[in-house]
Amino acid sequence: MQNGIATAQGKWTFLTNHARVLVQIARDPGIRVRDIALKCLLTERAVQRIIADLEESGYLTHERVGRANHYSLIGGTHLRHPADAGSTVAELLEALAGSGVGRLADASSEL
């Protein structure tokens, strides 16, 4: 045990995998699933499921551009948990990624 935290290490994290994927897409809307998986330490299949979840819930959309996907985050979408009531995806991404995401859209438009 180190400073009373050794038992807690590895049992929880601050961000969900959904949040990690969302941040990677916000940083690079043309990112490949393979690259998201590498950056988030997930399998490609897990990333595909997360992207499907995010699209189904209205947090992002995608468009085929040639052989690649281009993602659009919907910044005005509200976060799901009751404790986060009123907060939007744009606000979350600004807090997590800051200038790494670039200029975020206002709460009523897409990123």
MMTF fields as JSON, N, C-alpha, C and O atoms, coordinates in Angstrom:
{
  "mmtfVersion": "1.0.0",
  "mmtfProducer": "UNKNOWN",
  "numBonds": 443,
  "numAtoms": 444,
  "numGroups": 111,
  "numChains": 1,
  "numModels": 1,
  "chainsPerModel": [1],
  "groupsPerChain": [111],
  "chainIdList": ["A"],
  "bondAtomList": [4, 2, 8, 6, 12, 10, 16, 14, 20, 18, 24, 22, 28, 26, 32, 30, 36, 34, 40, 38, 44, 42, 48, 46, 52, 50, 56, 54, 60, 58, 64, 62, 68, 66, 72, 70, 76, 74, 80, 78, 84, 82, 88, 86, 92, 90, 96, 94, 100, 98, 104, 102, 108, 106, 112, 110, 116, 114, 120, 118, 124, 122, 128, 126, 132, 130, 136, 134, 140, 138, 144, 142, 148, 146, 152, 150, 156, 154, 160, 158, 164, 162, 168, 166, 172, 170, 176, 174, 180, 178, 184, 182, 188, 186, 192, 190, 196, 194, 200, 198, 204, 202, 208, 206, 212, 210, 216, 214, 220, 218, 224, 222, 228, 226, 232, 230, 236, 234, 240, 238, 244, 242, 248, 246, 252, 250, 256, 254, 260, 258, 264, 262, 268, 266, 272, 270, 276, 274, 280, 278, 284, 282, 288, 286, 292, 290, 296, 294, 300, 298, 304, 302, 308, 306, 312, 310, 316, 314, 320, 318, 324, 322, 328, 326, 332, 330, 336, 334, 340, 338, 344, 342, 348, 346, 352, 350, 356, 354, 360, 358, 364, 362, 368, 366, 372, 370, 376, 374, 380, 378, 384, 382, 388, 386, 392, 390, 396, 394, 400, 398, 404, 402, 408, 406, 412, 410, 416, 414, 420, 418, 424, 422, 428, 426, 432, 430, 436, 434, 440, 438],
  "bondOrderList": [1, 1, 1, 1, 1, 1, 1, 1, 1, 1, 1, 1, 1, 1, 1, 1, 1, 1, 1, 1, 1, 1, 1, 1, 1, 1, 1, 1, 1, 1, 1, 1, 1, 1, 1, 1, 1, 1, 1, 1, 1, 1, 1, 1, 1, 1, 1, 1, 1, 1, 1, 1, 1, 1, 1, 1, 1, 1, 1, 1, 1, 1, 1, 1, 1, 1, 1, 1, 1, 1, 1, 1, 1, 1, 1, 1, 1, 1, 1, 1, 1, 1, 1, 1, 1, 1, 1, 1, 1, 1, 1, 1, 1, 1, 1, 1, 1, 1, 1, 1, 1, 1, 1, 1, 1, 1, 1, 1, 1, 1],
  "groupList": [{"groupName": "MET", "atomNameList": ["N", "CA", "C", "O"], "elementList": ["N", "C", "C", "O"], "formalChargeList": [0, 0, 0, 0], "bondAtomList": [1, 0, 2, 1, 3, 2], "bondOrderList": [1, 1, 2], "singleLetterCode": "M", "chemCompType": "L-PEPTIDE LINKING"}, {"groupName": "GLN", "atomNameList": ["N", "CA", "C", "O"], "elementList": ["N", "C", "C", "O"], "formalChargeList": [0, 0, 0, 0], "bondAtomList": [1, 0, 2, 1, 3, 2], "bondOrderList": [1, 1, 2], "singleLetterCode": "Q", "chemCompType": "L-PEPTIDE LINKING"}, {"groupName": "ASN", "atomNameList": ["N", "CA", "C", "O"], "elementList": ["N", "C", "C", "O"], "formalChargeList": [0, 0, 0, 0], "bondAtomList": [1, 0, 2, 1, 3, 2], "bondOrderList": [1, 1, 2], "singleLetterCode": "N", "chemCompType": "L-PEPTIDE LINKING"}, {"groupName": "GLY", "atomNameList": ["N", "CA", "C", "O"], "elementList": ["N", "C", "C", "O"], "formalChargeList": [0, 0, 0, 0], "bondAtomList": [1, 0, 2, 1, 3, 2], "bondOrderList": [1, 1, 2], "singleLetterCode": "G", "chemCompType": "PEPTIDE LINKING"}, {"groupName": "ILE", "atomNameList": ["N", "CA", "C", "O"], "elementList": ["N", "C", "C", "O"], "formalChargeList": [0, 0, 0, 0], "bondAtomList": [1, 0, 2, 1, 3, 2], "bondOrderList": [1, 1, 2], "singleLetterCode": "I", "chemCompType": "L-PEPTIDE LINKING"}, {"groupName": "ALA", "atomNameList": ["N", "CA", "C", "O"], "elementList": ["N", "C", "C", "O"], "formalChargeList": [0, 0, 0, 0], "bondAtomList": [1, 0, 2, 1, 3, 2], "bondOrderList": [1, 1, 2], "singleLetterCode": "A", "chemCompType": "L-PEPTIDE LINKING"}, {"groupName": "THR", "atomNameList": ["N", "CA", "C", "O"], "elementList": ["N", "C", "C", "O"], "formalChargeList": [0, 0, 0, 0], "bondAtomList": [1, 0, 2, 1, 3, 2], "bondOrderList": [1, 1, 2], "singleLetterCode": "T", "chemCompType": "L-PEPTIDE LINKING"}, {"groupName": "LYS", "atomNameList": ["N", "CA", "C", "O"], "elementList": ["N", "C", "C", "O"], "formalChargeList": [0, 0, 0, 0], "bondAtomList": [1, 0, 2, 1, 3, 2], "bondOrderList": [1, 1, 2], "singleLetterCode": "K", "chemCompType": "L-PEPTIDE LINKING"}, {"groupName": "TRP", "atomNameList": ["N", "CA", "C", "O"], "elementList": ["N", "C", "C", "O"], "formalChargeList": [0, 0, 0, 0], "bondAtomList": [1, 0, 2, 1, 3, 2], "bondOrderList": [1, 1, 2], "singleLetterCode": "W", "chemCompType": "L-PEPTIDE LINKING"}, {"groupName": "PHE", "atomNameList": ["N", "CA", "C", "O"], "elementList": ["N", "C", "C", "O"], "formalChargeList": [0, 0, 0, 0], "bondAtomList": [1, 0, 2, 1, 3, 2], "bondOrderList": [1, 1, 2], "singleLetterCode": "F", "chemCompType": "L-PEPTIDE LINKING"}, {"groupName": "LEU", "atomNameList": ["N", "CA", "C", "O"], "elementList": ["N", "C", "C", "O"], "formalChargeList": [0, 0, 0, 0], "bondAtomList": [1, 0, 2, 1, 3, 2], "bondOrderList": [1, 1, 2], "singleLetterCode": "L", "chemCompType": "L-PEPTIDE LINKING"}, {"groupName": "HIS", "atomNameList": ["N", "CA", "C", "O"], "elementList": ["N", "C", "C", "O"], "formalChargeList": [0, 0, 0, 0], "bondAtomList": [1, 0, 2, 1, 3, 2], "bondOrderList": [1, 1, 2], "singleLetterCode": "H", "chemCompType": "L-PEPTIDE LINKING"}, {"groupName": "ARG", "atomNameList": ["N", "CA", "C", "O"], "elementList": ["N", "C", "C", "O"], "formalChargeList": [0, 0, 0, 0], "bondAtomList": [1, 0, 2, 1, 3, 2], "bondOrderList": [1, 1, 2], "singleLetterCode": "R", "chemCompType": "L-PEPTIDE LINKING"}, {"groupName": "VAL", "atomNameList": ["N", "CA", "C", "O"], "elementList": ["N", "C", "C", "O"], "formalChargeList": [0, 0, 0, 0], "bondAtomList": [1, 0, 2, 1, 3, 2], "bondOrderList": [1, 1, 2], "singleLetterCode": "V", "chemCompType": "L-PEPTIDE LINKING"}, {"groupName": "ASP", "atomNameList": ["N", "CA", "C", "O"], "elementList": ["N", "C", "C", "O"], "formalChargeList": [0, 0, 0, 0], "bondAtomList": [1, 0, 2, 1, 3, 2], "bondOrderList": [1, 1, 2], "singleLetterCode": "D", "chemCompType": "L-PEPTIDE LINKING"}, {"groupName": "PRO", "atomNameList": ["N", "CA", "C", "O"], "elementList": ["N", "C", "C", "O"], "formalChargeList": [0, 0, 0, 0], "bondAtomList": [1, 0, 2, 1, 3, 2], "bondOrderList": [1, 1, 2], "singleLetterCode": "P", "chemCompType": "L-PEPTIDE LINKING"}, {"groupName": "CYS", "atomNameList": ["N", "CA", "C", "O"], "elementList": ["N", "C", "C", "O"], "formalChargeList": [0, 0, 0, 0], "bondAtomList": [1, 0, 2, 1, 3, 2], "bondOrderList": [1, 1, 2], "singleLetterCode": "C", "chemCompType": "L-PEPTIDE LINKING"}, {"groupName": "GLU", "atomNameList": ["N", "CA", "C", "O"], "elementList": ["N", "C", "C", "O"], "formalChargeList": [0, 0, 0, 0], "bondAtomList": [1, 0, 2, 1, 3, 2], "bondOrderList": [1, 1, 2], "singleLetterCode": "E", "chemCompType": "L-PEPTIDE LINKING"}, {"groupName": "SER", "atomNameList": ["N", "CA", "C", "O"], "elementList": ["N", "C", "C", "O"], "formalChargeList": [0, 0, 0, 0], "bondAtomList": [1, 0, 2, 1, 3, 2], "bondOrderList": [1, 1, 2], "singleLetterCode": "S", "chemCompType": "L-PEPTIDE LINKING"}, {"groupName": "TYR", "atomNameList": ["N", "CA", "C", "O"], "elementList": ["N", "C", "C", "O"], "formalChargeList": [0, 0, 0, 0], "bondAtomList": [1, 0, 2, 1, 3, 2], "bondOrderList": [1, 1, 2], "singleLetterCode": "Y", "chemCompType": "L-PEPTIDE LINKING"}],
  "groupTypeList": [0, 1, 2, 3, 4, 5, 6, 5, 1, 3, 7, 8, 6, 9, 10, 6, 2, 11, 5, 12, 13, 10, 13, 1, 4, 5, 12, 14, 15, 3, 4, 12, 13, 12, 14, 4, 5, 10, 7, 16, 10, 10, 6, 17, 12, 5, 13, 1, 12, 4, 4, 5, 14, 10, 17, 17, 18, 3, 19, 10, 6, 11, 17, 12, 13, 3, 12, 5, 2, 11, 19, 18, 10, 4, 3, 3, 6, 11, 10, 12, 11, 15, 5, 14, 5, 3, 18, 6, 13, 5, 17, 10, 10, 17, 5, 10, 5, 3, 18, 3, 13, 3, 12, 10, 5, 14, 5, 18, 18, 17, 10],
  "groupIdList": [1, 2, 3, 4, 5, 6, 7, 8, 9, 10, 11, 12, 13, 14, 15, 16, 17, 18, 19, 20, 21, 22, 23, 24, 25, 26, 27, 28, 29, 30, 31, 32, 33, 34, 35, 36, 37, 38, 39, 40, 41, 42, 43, 44, 45, 46, 47, 48, 49, 50, 51, 52, 53, 54, 55, 56, 57, 58, 59, 60, 61, 62, 63, 64, 65, 66, 67, 68, 69, 70, 71, 72, 73, 74, 75, 76, 77, 78, 79, 80, 81, 82, 83, 84, 85, 86, 87, 88, 89, 90, 91, 92, 93, 94, 95, 96, 97, 98, 99, 100, 101, 102, 103, 104, 105, 106, 107, 108, 109, 110, 111],
  "secStructList": [7, 7, 6, 6, 7, 6, 6, 6, 6, 6, 1, 7, 7, 1, 1, 7, 2, 2, 2, 2, 2, 2, 2, 2, 2, 2, 2, 7, 6, 6, 7, 7, 2, 2, 2, 2, 2, 2, 2, 2, 6, 7, 7, 2, 2, 2, 2, 2, 2, 2, 2, 2, 2, 2, 2, 2, 6, 6, 1, 3, 3, 3, 3, 3, 3, 6, 6, 3, 3, 3, 3, 3, 3, 5, 6, 6, 7, 5, 7, 1, 1, 4, 4, 4, 6, 6, 7, 5, 2, 2, 2, 2, 2, 2, 2, 2, 2, 4, 4, 4, 6, 7, 1, 7, 7, 7, 6, 6, 1, 5, 7],
  "xCoordList": [0.851, 0.0, 0.889, 1.831, 0.571, 1.353, 0.434, -0.483, 0.676, -0.157, -1.631, -2.484, -1.936, -3.327, -4.146, -5.372, -3.49, -4.275, -4.008, -4.634, -3.119, -2.767, -3.971, -4.085, -4.857, -6.007, -7.001, -7.779, -6.989, -7.922, -7.368, -8.135, -6.049, -5.457, -5.978, -6.065, -6.323, -6.76, -8.214, -8.681, -8.938, -10.323, -11.329, -12.5, -10.886, -11.804, -11.0, -9.789, -11.701, -11.075, -12.012, -13.197, -11.492, -12.31, -13.226, -14.328, -12.784, -13.546, -14.034, -13.36, -15.202, -15.699, -15.065, -14.496, -15.163, -14.669, -15.446, -14.885, -16.73, -17.532, -16.967, -16.881, -16.584, -16.013, -14.669, -14.371, -13.862, -12.562, -12.729, -12.029, -13.654, -13.904, -14.42, -13.987, -15.335, -15.892, -14.8, -14.813, -13.874, -12.778, -11.901, -11.503, -11.593, -10.761, -11.446, -10.801, -12.75, -13.495, -13.556, -13.467, -13.704, -13.727, -12.396, -12.366, -11.308, -9.977, -9.725, -9.035, -10.291, -10.059, -11.304, -11.433, -12.216, -13.465, -13.286, -14.232, -12.1, -11.832, -11.04, -10.565, -10.89, -10.08, -10.654, -11.87, -9.771, -10.189, -10.479, -9.899, -11.381, -11.71, -10.445, -10.275, -9.568, -8.318, -7.489, -6.91, -7.434, -6.644, -7.295, -6.604, -8.623, -9.322, -9.009, -8.701, -9.09, -8.823, -7.424, -7.243, -6.442, -5.059, -4.909, -4.263, -5.499, -5.365, -6.127, -5.712, -7.238, -8.073, -7.782, -8.383, -6.852, -6.515, -7.735, -7.989, -8.476, -9.668, -9.529, -8.646, -10.404, -10.444, -11.227, -12.031, -10.992, -11.746, -13.231, -14.064, -13.569, -14.97, -15.624, -16.763, -14.904, -15.446, -15.692, -16.709, -14.771, -14.936, -16.141, -16.911, -16.314, -17.474, -18.773, -19.719, -18.831, -20.038, -20.275, -21.413, -19.212, -19.339, -19.825, -20.708, -19.263, -19.712, -21.183, -21.938, -21.603, -23.017, -23.89, -24.962, -23.446, -24.174, -24.315, -25.399, -23.207, -23.201, -24.103, -24.787, -24.102, -24.981, -26.443, -27.294, -26.726, -28.106, -28.672, -29.869, -27.816, -28.243, -28.229, -28.576, -27.833, -27.884, -26.698, -26.802, -25.561, -24.374, -23.485, -22.693, -23.615, -22.827, -23.499, -24.393, -23.055, -23.48, -22.213, -21.136, -22.359, -21.211, -21.658, -22.81, -20.71, -20.946, -19.764, -18.613, -20.055, -18.984, -18.373, -19.088, -17.062, -16.326, -15.306, -14.244, -15.646, -14.808, -14.878, -15.958, -13.728, -13.675, -13.631, -13.604, -13.625, -13.492, -14.795, -15.684, -14.884, -15.996, -15.552, -14.401, -16.475, -16.259, -17.365, -18.55, -16.966, -17.919, -18.256, -17.415, -19.494, -19.941, -20.539, -21.516, -19.952, -20.483, -21.611, -21.548, -22.62, -23.766, -23.61, -24.013, -23.01, -22.591, -23.702, -23.466, -24.908, -26.008, -26.717, -27.611, -26.324, -26.952, -26.602, -25.444, -27.609, -27.402, -26.868, -27.184, -26.054, -25.507, -26.62, -27.625, -26.439, -27.514, -27.761, -28.907, -26.736, -26.891, -27.607, -27.306, -28.553, -29.286, -28.382, -28.726, -27.245, -26.336, -25.694, -25.171, -25.737, -25.15, -26.209, -25.929, -27.395, -28.526, -28.151, -27.594, -28.464, -28.203, -26.871, -26.691, -25.94, -24.635, -24.714, -25.45, -23.954, -23.98, -22.666, -21.662, -22.704, -21.504, -20.423, -19.252, -20.795, -19.817, -19.123, -17.909, -19.865, -19.27, -18.337, -17.263, -18.742, -17.896, -16.583, -15.507, -16.68, -15.485, -14.572, -13.349, -15.144, -14.334, -13.558, -12.388, -14.209, -13.551, -12.468, -11.402, -12.734, -11.791, -10.653, -9.493, -10.988, -9.993, -9.555, -8.52, -10.318, -9.956, -9.579, -10.303, -8.47, -8.064, -7.696, -7.577, -7.511, -7.211, -8.356, -8.149, -9.548, -10.712, -10.947, -11.624, -10.406, -10.688, -11.946, -12.42, -12.477, -13.663, -14.885, -15.251, -15.51, -16.719, -17.938, -18.005, -18.88, -20.115, -20.927, -20.727, -21.837, -22.713, -23.665, -23.683, -24.429, -25.251, -26.345, -26.991, -26.582, -27.664, -27.221, -28.058, -25.91, -25.44, -24.465, -24.067, -24.077, -23.105, -21.704, -21.437, -20.815, -19.391, -18.783, -17.591],
  "yCoordList": [-1.18, 0.0, 1.233, 1.339, 2.172, 3.394, 4.576, 4.828, 5.299, 6.456, 6.119, 6.977, 4.881, 4.484, 4.346, 4.26, 4.321, 4.257, 3.004, 2.83, 2.144, 0.983, 0.087, -0.485, -0.048, -0.927, -0.355, -1.104, 0.957, 1.582, 1.645, 1.808, 1.519, 1.64, 0.539, -0.628, 0.949, -0.012, -0.43, -1.178, 0.016, -0.406, 0.589, 0.253, 1.803, 2.791, 3.811, 3.948, 4.52, 5.583, 6.78, 6.651, 7.926, 9.131, 9.154, 9.698, 8.576, 8.647, 7.275, 6.269, 7.238, 6.006, 5.837, 6.781, 4.65, 4.422, 5.26, 5.696, 5.491, 6.335, 7.751, 8.351, 8.284, 9.634, 9.67, 10.631, 8.639, 8.603, 8.608, 9.337, 7.795, 7.734, 9.08, 9.568, 9.678, 10.969, 12.04, 12.851, 12.043, 13.017, 12.802, 13.772, 11.561, 11.297, 11.76, 12.324, 11.525, 11.974, 13.491, 14.079, 14.132, 15.602, 16.169, 17.19, 15.529, 16.003, 15.811, 16.613, 14.737, 14.427, 13.76, 12.538, 14.527, 13.975, 12.943, 12.231, 12.857, 11.878, 10.682, 9.885, 10.545, 9.476, 8.099, 7.926, 7.132, 5.764, 5.018, 5.318, 4.045, 3.214, 2.572, 2.487, 2.127, 1.495, 2.455, 2.053, 3.711, 4.688, 5.056, 5.275, 5.122, 5.359, 4.215, 4.439, 2.997, 1.818, 1.871, 1.601, 2.216, 2.301, 3.377, 3.153, 4.537, 5.649, 5.409, 5.874, 4.687, 4.453, 3.109, 2.774, 2.34, 1.015, 0.095, -0.59, 0.089, -0.732, -1.566, -1.322, -2.55, -3.29, -2.485, -1.624, -2.766, -2.084, -2.39, -1.51, -3.612, -4.002, -3.184, -2.738, -2.988, -2.188, -0.75, -0.153, -0.198, 1.17, 1.243, 2.201, 0.254, 0.229, 0.219, 0.923, -0.568, -0.614, 0.731, 1.193, 1.356, 2.656, 3.709, 4.501, 3.73, 4.689, 4.461, 5.424, 3.202, 2.895, 3.403, 3.959, 3.218, 3.727, 5.249, 5.793, 5.924, 7.386, 7.907, 8.916, 7.219, 7.628, 7.383, 8.244, 6.222, 5.874, 6.842, 7.128, 7.343, 8.266, 9.726, 10.61, 9.989, 11.345, 12.223, 13.446, 11.638, 12.417, 12.685, 13.628, 11.849, 12.071, 11.435, 10.599, 11.843, 11.254, 10.992, 11.488, 10.208, 10.014, 10.023, 9.74, 10.358, 10.422, 9.722, 9.933, 8.897, 8.251, 9.268, 9.945, 9.37, 10.22, 9.294, 9.019, 8.817, 7.81, 6.527, 5.98, 6.053, 4.826, 5.111, 4.182, 6.374, 6.75, 7.329, 7.722, 7.372, 8.028, 9.403, 9.599, 10.342, 11.66, 11.838, 11.759, 12.078, 12.17, 13.623, 14.512, 13.847, 15.164, 14.992, 14.265, 15.659, 15.625, 16.636, 17.718, 16.285, 17.169, 17.809, 17.248, 19.005, 19.668, 20.043, 20.152, 20.243, 20.664, 19.534, 19.778, 18.295, 17.148, 17.152, 17.337, 16.947, 16.945, 15.605, 14.561, 15.644, 14.425, 13.619, 14.179, 12.318, 11.4, 11.282, 11.117, 11.361, 11.099, 12.254, 13.415, 11.953, 13.023, 14.007, 15.181, 13.544, 14.438, 15.463, 16.482, 15.183, 16.083, 16.903, 17.502, 16.934, 17.607, 19.023, 19.783, 19.366, 20.7, 20.825, 21.738, 19.934, 20.004, 19.379, 18.416, 19.931, 19.448, 18.761, 18.875, 18.051, 17.413, 18.456, 18.219, 19.594, 20.651, 21.102, 21.305, 21.256, 21.673, 20.589, 20.895, 19.339, 18.241, 18.21, 18.097, 18.311, 18.252, 19.448, 19.308, 20.605, 21.782, 21.561, 21.93, 20.96, 20.69, 19.622, 19.737, 18.591, 17.485, 17.768, 17.477, 18.334, 18.468, 19.895, 20.122, 20.858, 22.259, 22.637, 22.325, 23.297, 23.784, 22.656, 22.887, 21.433, 20.303, 19.976, 19.336, 20.4, 20.142, 21.279, 21.099, 22.428, 23.586, 24.27, 24.005, 25.144, 25.902, 24.997, 24.423, 24.869, 24.061, 24.888, 26.093, 24.212, 24.884, 25.218, 24.639, 26.153, 26.479, 25.303, 24.349, 25.373, 24.255, 23.864, 22.837, 24.611, 24.266, 23.759, 23.505, 23.609, 23.176, 22.038, 21.635, 21.518, 20.432, 20.984, 22.151, 20.119, 20.477, 20.374, 20.631],
  "zCoordList": [0.0, 0.0, 0.0, 0.785, -0.903, -1.013, -0.769, -1.551, 0.312, 0.683, 0.778, 0.55, 1.111, 1.305, 0.031, 0.1, -1.15, -2.388, -3.218, -4.264, -2.798, -3.616, -3.872, -4.956, -2.919, -3.113, -4.114, -4.703, -4.317, -5.252, -6.675, -7.624, -6.837, -8.168, -9.078, -8.696, -10.296, -11.284, -11.193, -12.051, -10.2, -10.037, -10.605, -10.782, -10.89, -11.45, -12.238, -12.064, -13.106, -13.875, -13.894, -13.587, -14.248, -14.304, -15.522, -15.457, -16.624, -17.865, -18.295, -18.072, -18.908, -19.504, -20.879, -21.429, -21.422, -22.778, -23.784, -24.79, -23.525, -24.408, -24.453, -25.525, -23.307, -23.257, -23.975, -24.685, -23.798, -24.48, -25.998, -26.702, -26.497, -27.939, -28.43, -29.474, -27.691, -28.072, -28.177, -29.104, -27.246, -27.271, -28.498, -29.143, -28.831, -30.01, -31.287, -32.172, -31.385, -32.563, -32.607, -33.684, -31.462, -31.418, -31.885, -32.573, -31.526, -31.924, -33.413, -34.042, -33.977, -35.389, -35.973, -35.894, -36.551, -37.078, -38.198, -38.534, -38.768, -39.815, -39.325, -40.134, -38.033, -37.446, -37.787, -37.862, -37.99, -38.278, -36.976, -35.933, -37.053, -35.895, -35.338, -34.122, -36.208, -35.78, -34.929, -33.92, -35.333, -34.59, -33.259, -32.264, -33.243, -31.969, -31.014, -29.843, -31.518, -30.689, -30.089, -28.902, -30.901, -30.407, -29.337, -28.313, -29.573, -28.624, -27.323, -26.261, -27.407, -26.22, -25.551, -24.53, -26.135, -25.616, -25.592, -24.601, -26.684, -26.846, -28.11, -28.932, -28.257, -29.518, -30.544, -30.187, -31.81, -32.859, -32.727, -32.944, -32.378, -32.206, -31.092, -31.233, -29.985, -28.877, -29.327, -28.974, -30.099, -30.608, -31.537, -31.473, -32.389, -33.284, -32.485, -32.839, -31.413, -30.566, -29.888, -29.805, -29.407, -28.74, -29.728, -29.399, -30.929, -31.947, -32.267, -32.407, -32.387, -32.635, -31.484, -31.723, -30.252, -29.079, -29.154, -28.943, -29.455, -29.498, -30.617, -30.448, -31.759, -32.861, -32.5, -32.722, -31.951, -31.573, -30.543, -30.545, -29.671, -28.618, -29.058, -28.274, -30.304, -30.833, -30.514, -30.61, -30.136, -29.811, -31.013, -31.008, -32.052, -33.252, -34.454, -34.322, -35.613, -36.878, -37.685, -37.353, -38.744, -39.619, -41.069, -41.398, -41.913, -43.352, -44.02, -43.64, -45.007, -45.764, -46.721, -47.459, -46.702, -47.628, -48.292, -47.733, -49.496, -50.133, -49.337, -49.112, -48.913, -48.111, -46.615, -45.807, -46.245, -44.837, -44.293, -45.049, -42.982, -42.303, -41.827, -41.437, -41.867, -41.272, -40.236, -40.559, -38.993, -37.889, -37.592, -37.727, -37.187, -36.729, -35.345, -35.167, -34.373, -33.012, -32.899, -33.481, -32.162, -31.967, -30.593, -29.574, -30.594, -29.372, -28.416, -27.213, -28.921, -28.066, -27.344, -26.534, -27.63, -26.978, -25.499, -25.123, -24.668, -23.22, -22.747, -23.318, -21.697, -21.12, -20.462, -20.024, -20.397, -20.002, -18.502, -18.084, -17.7, -16.268, -15.576, -15.852, -14.678, -13.979, -13.23, -13.098, -12.745, -12.023, -12.959, -12.509, -14.262, -15.252, -15.972, -17.01, -15.442, -16.092, -16.498, -15.706, -17.737, -18.249, -18.966, -19.771, -18.693, -19.357, -20.744, -20.957, -21.681, -23.058, -23.427, -22.723, -24.541, -25.068, -25.333, -25.036, -25.881, -26.156, -24.872, -24.867, -23.804, -22.527, -21.983, -21.466, -22.099, -21.643, -22.423, -21.837, -23.737, -24.569, -24.337, -24.367, -24.109, -23.805, -22.511, -22.411, -21.526, -20.25, -20.39, -19.786, -21.178, -21.311, -22.27, -21.977, -23.416, -24.469, -24.715, -25.34, -24.239, -24.383, -25.797, -26.741, -25.947, -27.261, -28.211, -29.414, -27.7, -28.567, -29.503, -30.534, -29.166, -29.992, -30.966, -31.978, -30.68, -31.511, -31.018, -29.914, -31.838, -31.448, -31.429, -32.454, -30.277, -30.163, -30.554, -30.314, -31.153, -31.553, -30.309, -29.241, -30.468, -29.335, -29.099, -29.877, -28.059, -27.619, -28.61, -28.401, -29.654, -30.553, -31.918, -32.785, -32.119, -33.429, -33.334, -32.241, -34.482, -34.519, -34.363, -34.647, -33.906, -33.82, -35.177, -35.341]
}
